[in-house]
């Protein structure tokens, strides 16, 4: 009986940390699985200036919005799951990570609302012509512009701050191999610079330069998610 109780006592915390690592990693992977197809599905509404005046199914755009919402909720989930673990290496930075992750999710939600408003306009005033069609197109383009700015400040700016805060905590803690958070620490300033350059019109959000500067942070989050799912936390946990 004593041996059994001792074994249960010593293995339960380890099992709990393994589950925590798996859940955090899985949520990071969900953000990728949701956000990448969402970009393609939202394309008709974001790329076609006359989408609101057209006909046809809105299902793809609606599904893209739903996937964005899933992405936002998974963002919050990663912060909630990791906070109790990483706060031991800096509670202020860990709380900052939670805050920026929630802000990222809130910004994504705002963008989805704008996109769904375009779909609503399209459904309510189908067949509009003349001055009504012109005003409708202007309203839709304004909502799409809001969506595009939220995409820059949510998955862009806030993701860079996330990488700085969580990357520094994970790097100090040794929870995962230091090469993984190092990608985030190197990539965060690059992504910040890209966001600032986009604001001032030096290049667009979907340019080749922006893609290259975003890649290190994307690789950091993907690598972190895969490592936590497959390997879990290191001994320091």
Secondary structure in CASP SS format (residue, H / E / C, confidence):
PFRMAT SS
TARGET T0000
AUTHOR 0000-0000-0000
METHOD secondary structure of the structure
MODEL  1
X C 1.00
X H 1.00
X H 1.00
X H 1.00
X H 1.00
X H 1.00
X H 1.00
X H 1.00
X H 1.00
X H 1.00
X H 1.00
X H 1.00
X H 1.00
X H 1.00
X H 1.00
X H 1.00
X H 1.00
X H 1.00
X H 1.00
X H 1.00
X H 1.00
X H 1.00
X H 1.00
X H 1.00
X H 1.00
X H 1.00
X H 1.00
X H 1.00
X H 1.00
X H 1.00
X H 1.00
X H 1.00
X H 1.00
X H 1.00
X H 1.00
X H 1.00
X H 1.00
X H 1.00
X H 1.00
X H 1.00
X H 1.00
X H 1.00
X H 1.00
X H 1.00
X H 1.00
X H 1.00
X H 1.00
X C 1.00
X C 1.00
X C 1.00
X H 1.00
X H 1.00
X H 1.00
X C 1.00
X C 1.00
X C 1.00
X C 1.00
X C 1.00
X H 1.00
X H 1.00
X H 1.00
X H 1.00
X H 1.00
X H 1.00
X H 1.00
X H 1.00
X H 1.00
X H 1.00
X H 1.00
X H 1.00
X H 1.00
X H 1.00
X H 1.00
X H 1.00
X H 1.00
X H 1.00
X H 1.00
X H 1.00
X H 1.00
X H 1.00
X H 1.00
X H 1.00
X H 1.00
X H 1.00
X H 1.00
X H 1.00
X H 1.00
X H 1.00
X H 1.00
X C 1.00
X H 1.00
X H 1.00
X H 1.00
X H 1.00
X H 1.00
X H 1.00
X H 1.00
X H 1.00
X H 1.00
X H 1.00
X H 1.00
X H 1.00
X H 1.00
X H 1.00
X H 1.00
X H 1.00
X H 1.00
X H 1.00
X H 1.00
X H 1.00
X H 1.00
X H 1.00
X H 1.00
X H 1.00
X H 1.00
X H 1.00
X H 1.00
X H 1.00
X H 1.00
X H 1.00
X H 1.00
X H 1.00
X H 1.00
X H 1.00
X C 1.00
X C 1.00
X C 1.00
X C 1.00
X C 1.00
X H 1.00
X H 1.00
X H 1.00
X H 1.00
X H 1.00
X H 1.00
X H 1.00
X H 1.00
X H 1.00
X H 1.00
X H 1.00
X H 1.00
X H 1.00
X H 1.00
X H 1.00
X H 1.00
X H 1.00
X H 1.00
X H 1.00
X H 1.00
X H 1.00
X H 1.00
X H 1.00
X H 1.00
X H 1.00
X H 1.00
X H 1.00
X H 1.00
X H 1.00
X H 1.00
X H 1.00
X H 1.00
X H 1.00
X H 1.00
X H 1.00
X H 1.00
X H 1.00
X H 1.00
X H 1.00
X H 1.00
X H 1.00
X H 1.00
X H 1.00
X H 1.00
X C 1.00
X C 1.00
X C 1.00
X C 1.00
X H 1.00
X H 1.00
X H 1.00
X H 1.00
X H 1.00
X H 1.00
X H 1.00
X H 1.00
X H 1.00
X H 1.00
X H 1.00
X H 1.00
X H 1.00
X H 1.00
X H 1.00
X H 1.00
X H 1.00
X H 1.00
X H 1.00
X H 1.00
X H 1.00
X H 1.00
X C 1.00
X C 1.00
X C 1.00
X C 1.00
X C 1.00
X C 1.00
X C 1.00
X C 1.00
X H 1.00
X H 1.00
X H 1.00
X H 1.00
X H 1.00
X H 1.00
X H 1.00
X H 1.00
X H 1.00
X H 1.00
X H 1.00
X H 1.00
X H 1.00
X H 1.00
X H 1.00
X H 1.00
X H 1.00
X H 1.00
X H 1.00
X H 1.00
X H 1.00
X H 1.00
X H 1.00
X C 1.00
X C 1.00
X C 1.00
X C 1.00
X C 1.00
X C 1.00
X C 1.00
END
